[in-house]
Structure formats: C-alpha cells, structure tokens
C-alpha cells in the first residue's frame, strides 16, 4: 500500500479512490493512512458483518471486535469517510440477535451503514445446507434477486419477510439518529464522500423496496 501511494504521488496522479479491506487490514495500514489520504483516498469500506467474538469466529471472519473499533477510530482521525456493513440471514439469526448486531454498529458509529443479506453461492456449504432445509428450490431460483439486497433464504427462526422488515428497521434507525446526517454533511470529508452519502440517502427507499417487496434494483 505504501509503495502504491508513493508511485501515485510521484506520478502526480489526481484520481481519487476508495479502498475496501477487513478491519485488520485497516489497522495494519494505520501508519500510512495519512499518505493514503494525501494521494486521494476519500472513503474506507469494511465489513463488520457480525458483532460478537463468538459469531466472528463462527463465520471465520478473522477479525476481532477491538479491530472493528480501532478501524473506525483511525479512519475518523484521518477524516476518511467510513462505510461499514452488517449481515443478516445466518441460519441461527433471531430478531434479538439482529437488533443486538445493530446496537453494536450504532454504538461504534460508522458514517454510512449498509445492510446485506446472506446470499448462498451455488454449491457453497450454505447452499447445500439451504437445500437440506428446503429453503431453496434450484429449479425456481431467480438469480436477479441474489444480490445481497434481497433476503432470499429464511433462518431457523425468521422468514424472509421478517428479514426484510428488520433490515429496513436497521437502516432507518441508523440514519434517523439526531445529528448523524449533519455531522457528515458538515464534516471535512472530500466532496465525493458527501456525494456518496447523499446517494445512499436517495436510495434508501429503493433498498427497502428490494428488501421488503422483492423489487429488483438495476
């Protein structure tokens, strides 16, 4: 990463950029974050996914809760906009688990929250489990909705309709928190970061329509 930034700086390359990485990757890059920002990084993206250490181990995420908190701390210190996502739709998910997942995310306070739905790739372990539980009929799958925006499989405790409702609740609760939107729009973030945030705000209704009504987004 440092070499990339040095070459970009030497070439006087003006292109601004976004980077996606796990929390541990961001923590490991802490010392070069100022250089990353200097060479055009305006937004950092990472997956929180789940929010207890036991769950992180269960899905083999390879990060810790402390690394999640540290990632948000160092990105914020460098005025880099933060996008974090959580996942819902694991077979063990209940409404209580999902709401606790949201509470943790709300507490650590990224700038932009994205909710993704567990979407099993064909022939993956989760796909085979879903077949055994009769959650999937491979002859009737409409892959136009297998985009992480639509709940496509239930859990042991929740229907896909429940998941759509809970995902919408999380998004609306997060972005309705007093002061959160003003903090972002009045920040020192790059204008492109603010434009991305505005795009998320403009698209929440479409996201909710996908999650709760099955509408396809293009």
SVG drawing of the C-alpha trace seen along z (x, -y; Angstrom):
<svg xmlns="http://www.w3.org/2000/svg" viewBox="-44 -22 52 54">
<polyline fill="none" stroke="black" stroke-width="0.4" points="0.0,0.0 2.8,-2.4 4.5,-1.6 1.3,-2.2 0.8,-5.6 4.4,-6.6 4.2,-5.7 0.8,-7.5 2.3,-10.6 5.4,-10.6 3.3,-10.4 1.2,-13.3 -1.9,-11.1 -5.0,-13.1 -7.5,-10.2 -9.4,-9.9 -10.1,-6.4 -11.9,-4.2 -10.5,-1.1 -12.2,2.0 -10.5,4.1 -11.0,6.1 -10.7,4.4 -7.3,6.0 -6.1,4.6 -7.1,1.1 -5.4,1.4 -2.2,2.7 -2.3,-0.4 -2.6,-2.9 0.9,-4.4 0.3,-5.0 -3.3,-6.3 -2.1,-10.0 -0.2,-9.1 -3.3,-7.2 -5.4,-10.3 -2.8,-12.6 -2.9,-10.5 -6.6,-10.6 -8.3,-8.1 -11.6,-9.6 -13.5,-6.6 -12.7,-3.4 -15.1,-0.4 -15.1,2.7 -17.4,5.4 -18.5,5.6 -20.8,8.5 -21.5,9.8 -20.8,8.2 -19.8,10.8 -16.5,12.5 -18.2,15.9 -20.0,15.1 -16.8,13.7 -15.2,17.0 -18.2,19.0 -18.1,17.3 -14.3,17.4 -14.1,13.6 -10.6,13.4 -11.0,10.1 -11.8,9.0 -14.2,6.5 -11.3,4.4 -10.1,4.2 -13.5,3.1 -13.5,0.3 -9.9,-0.6 -10.6,-0.8 -13.4,-3.4 -11.1,-5.3 -8.2,-5.6 -10.3,-6.4 -12.2,-9.1 -8.9,-10.6 -7.7,-10.9 -11.0,-12.4 -11.7,-9.5 -15.4,-8.6 -16.3,-5.2 -18.7,-2.7 -19.4,0.4 -21.9,3.2 -23.6,5.8 -25.0,9.1 -28.3,10.7 -29.8,14.0 -27.5,16.5 -29.4,19.7 -29.2,19.0 -30.3,15.4 -33.2,14.3 -34.8,10.8 -32.9,10.4 -29.6,11.2 -30.1,8.9 -31.1,6.0 -28.0,6.5 -25.9,6.6 -27.4,3.2 -26.9,1.8 -23.2,2.5 -22.9,0.9 -24.9,-2.1 -22.5,-2.5 -19.3,-2.3 -20.8,-4.8 -19.6,-4.5 -20.6,-7.3 -22.6,-5.0 -24.3,-1.8 -25.1,0.9 -27.1,3.9 -26.5,7.0 -28.4,10.3 -26.8,13.7 -26.9,15.0 -25.5,18.5 -23.4,19.0 -24.4,22.2 -22.7,25.3 -21.3,23.4 -21.7,25.0 -24.6,22.6 -26.2,23.5 -26.1,27.2 -27.4,26.5 -30.3,24.5 -31.1,27.3 -31.3,29.8 -33.6,27.4 -35.8,26.9 -35.1,23.2 -34.0,23.3 -35.6,24.9 -32.8,24.7 -35.2,25.0 -37.1,21.9 -34.3,19.6 -34.5,16.1 -30.9,15.0 -31.8,11.4 -32.5,11.0 -29.4,12.8 -27.5,9.5 -27.3,9.2 -30.0,6.6 -32.9,9.2 -33.4,11.7 -33.5,15.0 -33.4,17.6 -35.1,17.7 -33.4,18.6 -34.3,21.2 -36.4,18.5 -37.3,15.8 -39.0,15.7 -37.6,13.7 -40.3,11.2 -39.1,10.8 -35.6,10.3 -36.7,7.6 -38.6,5.8 -35.6,6.0 -33.1,4.8 -35.3,1.8 -35.7,1.1 -31.9,1.1 -31.3,-1.3 -34.0,-3.8 -32.9,-3.7 -29.3,-4.3 -29.9,-7.3 -32.5,-8.9 -30.2,-9.3 -30.1,-13.0 -27.1,-14.8 -25.6,-11.9 -26.5,-13.3 -25.5,-16.9 -22.2,-15.6 -21.3,-14.1 -22.5,-16.9 -20.7,-19.5 -17.5,-17.4 -14.1,-17.9 -14.8,-14.9 -14.0,-15.1 -17.0,-16.2 -17.1,-12.8 -17.7,-11.2 -20.6,-13.5 -21.9,-12.8 -21.8,-9.0 -23.6,-9.6 -26.3,-11.6 -26.7,-8.8 -27.3,-6.3 -29.9,-8.6 -31.6,-8.9 -31.6,-5.2 -32.9,-4.0 -36.5,-3.7 -35.2,-1.6 -33.2,0.6 -36.3,1.0 -38.4,1.9 -35.9,4.6 -35.8,5.9 -39.5,5.9 -41.2,6.2 -38.7,8.1 -38.3,5.3 -35.2,5.6 -32.6,2.8 -30.5,2.1"/>
</svg>
